[in-house]
Amino acid sequence: HRHRHRHRGRKQHHHHQQRQQQTTTNAGNAYRDQGDFKESVRVLGEALRIKEAIYGEAHYELSSTCSNLALSLGRLGEKEKKLQLMQRSFDLAEAQYGSRHSVMAYHSFHLAAALRETGYSEKALPHLEVAMALEEDKATASAASFPTRLLEIIEDMAFCQLDLGRYKEARELFSNGALKIEAMQRQAKLKKWQLEWLAQFHHNIRGAETKAAKAGESADESSTVNK
């Protein structure tokens, strides 16, 4: 009887910890949504410590809390800490699902964003390519829905190419994004924010063309001087 009582007590404590970390995680995300990023970081940090106590440090259950904490840290300008936690979240998810599971679109996208923010645009691109392939599969499966995440990925890939001075590649990606929105426009009336996004893609196309032209002029001037 004593053994069963101890076992039941441990089980109840475990369930209490699980409920506590879920409540804490929800509160941390709510603080971020409200713009209280410091409190969000404090509360999500506590949720992560509770999860580590329950599951250990290498369990997939930690992945979502790591990414949520990373997002809140990013809003406070803590770019390096954000990257570390996004990388941890990515690694835990990949170990659980493999690199080509649909859930990895989210993790690849957010890790790429963290890499770009810390100056690693070249390293971000392969993750964005994985995310794009996975999101294109989803977009094909639900052709009627507006492909928001896919467009975000295309946009981020284009900005990475701009960071790296590859203006023609950036222009092609911005054009790709614009074409996808225009294809949706032929099927249904777009909302205001979707039309604004289309306008932004066209603005970025012109920006990439201007930078490509200037880079071409600089190259021409350089070759003339060298002669």
Disulfide bonds with the S-S distance in Angstrom:
none
